[in-house]
Amino acid sequence: MKGKKDMVIDNVKTRNFPFEVIDGEEHYPLHSAAVIESITGQIPDEVKPSVTIDYDQIPEAYFKRMKLELGIRSVDPKQASHFEQRLLETLDQEGAFTK
C-alpha cells in the first residue's frame, strides 16, 4: 500500500510525504527525504518550527535537479535483470550457494 503522511523532517513540518507499506512496515523513498533535507538545510534553525513544506507543491524541476546532483537515475528493467543474473552467476561460481 502506498500513501502520504505528515512528518517532521529536520525539525520542519512536512505534509504529503510519500511512503509505502511493505510487510507491515513503512518505507520512505530516500531520494524524497534528500529533497526535503536539501530544502530544510536552507532554513535557519530558529525558523524551522514555524515552516511547513508541502511535498506535493515542490516543483518537478527541483526534483530533477536534485536527482542529477545526487546521481539518481532511472533503472532500465532489462539492464537490472542482466546485472542481477551476472551477480547470481558470480556468487554461484564463488560457491555461495553450495550446501
Buried (B, 14 or more C-beta within 10 A) or exposed (E): EEEEEEBEBBEBBBBBBBBEEEEEEEEBEEEBBBBBEBBBEEBEEEEBEEBEBEBEEBEEEEBEEBBEEEEBEEEEEEEEEEEEEEEEEEEEEEEEEEE
